[in-house]
Amino acid sequence: MDDSCCENSDYEILAEIGQGAYGKVYKARERRGQQRLVAVKKLNIPEEPESGIPQFVIREVALLRKIEHFNHPNIVKLLHVSAGWHNQKFDLTLVFEYIDQDLSTFLSRASEKGLTRDKIKDVMRQLLSGLDFLHTNTVIHRDLKPDNVLVSSRGEVKIADFGLARIYTYHIALTPCVWSSDLLT
């Protein structure tokens, strides 16, 4: 297992669980303390001195920091952020609580026996509660899809991946088109 993403860190990388345009997500375990499972999102950004740190990186961290203080049960929790230069690249590591599966996996596993009406209502209630919280706090996710909705083994629904999210104000110009981050991979 390549754990170079977290060398000299407090986390032991267990498995790669996702990959995107700018980095990877790993399942990891804390080396100290509770030794709980965490998700480590490692962004590798090529050095571009003239442009600095990409805006989406600053935006994602700022949004996560803004909403983390509310500790909403339906928003994935950011536990730790670290940043620095390594091998001519700007490395940014975000550590989140670990959730067992995304909504796609949850639904595919449930398709074998089906979901009860009460379970469907519960999942939707939690998802809408998370969205209401974001919108009340002027956050627009802009990439809500089954891959970015996590479901724990205890049935907790959490919205994740705020890479395209924006703070909404009346003076902001948002793009009028819908696009998929899948196009970047």
N, C-alpha and C positions, 0 to 999 in steps of 0.2 A: 504494500500500500504506500502510495506517495503521500507523505505527510509534510512535504516541504512547505506547504501553505501555512503551516503553524509551527515551524521549527522554533525551539526555545519557548514554546507556549505552555499554557496551562491546560491544553486540550490534546487528547489522544485521538487521532483520526481513525475511525472504524470502517467507513465505507463512503464512496462517492454516491450521492443520491440525486444529483441534478447538475445540469450544465447549461449555461446561457452564453450570450454574446461576449460578456466581459469577465466571466469567471465560472466558478463551480461552487456547489453546495455539498457539504460533507456531513455525515452523521459522526459525532464525536462524543467523547466522554471527558468530563472534568478530571484532571489528574489529582486535584486536591479537594478538600471540603466534602460536599455531598456526593461527588463522583456521579452526578446526574448526567443523563444524555442531553446533548445540545445539537443544534444545527449550526454549522459554521459556513457562512457565505463569504467566499474569498474572491475579491475582485482584483484582477491584474490589469492595470491601465498603463499602456505604453507611455514613455516619457515624451511629452510634447511641450517644451518650455514656453512656446509662444501662446499656447492655449490654457495652460495650467490644468487644474483638476477639472474633469468634465462636470458640467452643471448637473447632470442627472445624479451623479454621486453625491454632490453636496445636498441636492434636494432630497434624496432618499434618506440620508442620515438626519438632516434637519427635521423632516416630517416624523421619522421614528422617534427622535428625541422629544419632539413636541407632544406626541400622543402617549409616550411611555409613562408619563406622570399620572395619567388617568387610570392606568391599569385596567383597561376594559377587558372583560372575559372573552370577547369575541374578536380580539385583535392579537396577533402573535406578539409575544413579548421579546423586546430587544434586551439582551443581558449585558453585552459588552461590545465596545468598538475599539479597534486599534488601527493605526495608519503609519506608514513610513515608506521610505525608498529602499528597494532591494533589487539588485541586478538591473539597474537602469529602468526600473518600472516602479510606479507608485502602487503599493499594496495596501488595500483596505480590507479589513476583516470585520465582519459583523457576526456576532454570536447571538443566536435566538434560542428560545425554548424549543425542544424537539417535539414534534408532533408526528405520530405514527404514519399517517397517510394523507394524501390529498383527496379531494371530493371525487375525482375520476376513479381512483382506486376503491374508495368507499362504495361508490355506486356499482362498480363492476363486481365487487364481492357480494354486494347485497342483491344483485340481479338473480343469483342462484335461488334464493328463498324469498325474495321480494322484501319491500319495506312496508311496514304498517302505516296506516294513515297518520297515527300519532307521531311516528318517527319522522315522517316527511314534514309534518307541521313543526316539530321540534327543530329540525335542521333549518327550515326556512325562517323560523322565528329568530334563531340565533344569527343567521346570516343577515337578516334585515335589521336586527339589533346592532350588529357591527357596522352596517352601512349607515344606519341612522346616527350612530355615534360619530362616524367620519364626517358625514355631511353637516351635522350640528357644529362640528369643529372646523368647518370650511375646507375639508380635505376631499378631493375627488380622486379616486383610485385610478381610473382610466385603463386598467388592465385586469378587470375582474373576470375570471374564467375558472373552470374547475381545478386547474393546476395550481391556482393561487388561493384556493380555499382549502384549508386543512381541517381534518376531522380526526380527533384523538380516539383511542380505543375505548374511552369512556363516553364518547359521543359529543365531546366539546367541539364546536365549530369555530375556526379562527381564520380571519382574513390575513393574508401574507403578501409579500413582494410588492413593495411600494416604489419600485424603480421608475415608474411612469406617473406616479401620483403628483398632484399639484395642490397648492393652497389656492382656493378660489377667492377672488375679490372682484368687485364690479369693474375694475379697470384692467383685468387680465385678458389677454388675447389667447384663447385656446384654439388648437388646430381643429378645423371643422370636419376632418375625416377620421375614420376609424381604421386602425391598423393593428397588426399583431406583432408582438415581440418575437414570435416564432420565426418571422422573416429574417431576424438577425442571426439565427443559429444555423 
